[in-house]
Amino acid sequence: MSLYEGLNEGSFKRSAVRRLPICFCLDVSGSMIRSTANDTPRIQELNESFRRFLETMRSNEAVAEAADIAVLTFGGTVRIEQNMTPIDQMPEQRYLVRKHTMTPLGEAILGGIQLLELRKEAYKKKGIKYFQPWLVVLTDGEPEGYTAMEAMDEAVETVHKLEAEQKLVVFPVGVGDDVEFSQLGRLSSRMSHLIRMDADKLDSFFQFLNASSTQVVVKDEQVIPDLFGTPGKDATGDRGSETESTETGSREARGTEPPAVPEETGGAAAAVQPEPYVEGINLDDWCI
């Protein structure tokens, strides 16, 4: 049986809107049963915050039309809970803790990347434009298991390569005041701060994601906040490179150098000012 049983390109709907694929990797290992300051299990807070996030995204007409969502959970094994699907077609789910299980963090990240790559290939085959994919990783633990460190090393290497090529935006989030960052902190080569959230304050992070997704799909720009140490940098690498092959052929075939700003942006992204605290969300409250 494959580690990622059920992996596929997902479902689509008829729409000419540029897509924003987002894959969530959610920790459901045994430690997520621990209680928060509100005396509720971390997994309960995660479920409620994630549900409210999806509701908010669906209520935003522009985001609901553009966002495609996939969900993987990891605890003992990696499980694909939801292949890529338009957010307005995504069924409501609740994720349960797998008690007494270890944390295959690297395997989950690699699975998420595979889901995003499959989705991108499907976009290209169908001639659908898309924004640079997002990978959101929420965990309260370190990689655990016989091959955990090998998988984590591979995941870190893969993410760094995709970031350097502007083909991925990753949000690694540590959940709880006891989270260990020695491995999670390696994941992004672009992030200038580590994100730690108490489980009962995850709504703040999801509000930030919602505001950022709105900025992307409404303004047709993807400016990475200075959380990543590169304020004002356009992050639509996939939009300006891989999707271009579905319309005008590869740059190599045309014998031209890639532009500093993706062609489809018309150069506008270079003038965009960084918005590190979208809608008043103060990242300093939960960066360490």
Secondary structure, DSSP 8 states (H G I E B T S, - for coil): --TTTT-------S--S-BEEEEEEEE-SGGGGSB-TTSSBHHHHHHHHHHHHHHHHHHSHHHHHHEEEEEEEESSSEEEEEEEEEGGG---------TT----HHHHHHHHHHHHHHHHHHHHHHT--B---EEEEEESS---STTHHHHHHHHHHHHHHHHHTT--EEEEEEESTT--HHHHTTS-SS-SS-EEE-GGGHHHHHHHHHHHHHHHHHHT--B--GGGT-TT-B--HHHHTTGGGGTT--HHHHT----SS-GGGTTGGGG----SSGGG--GGGTB-
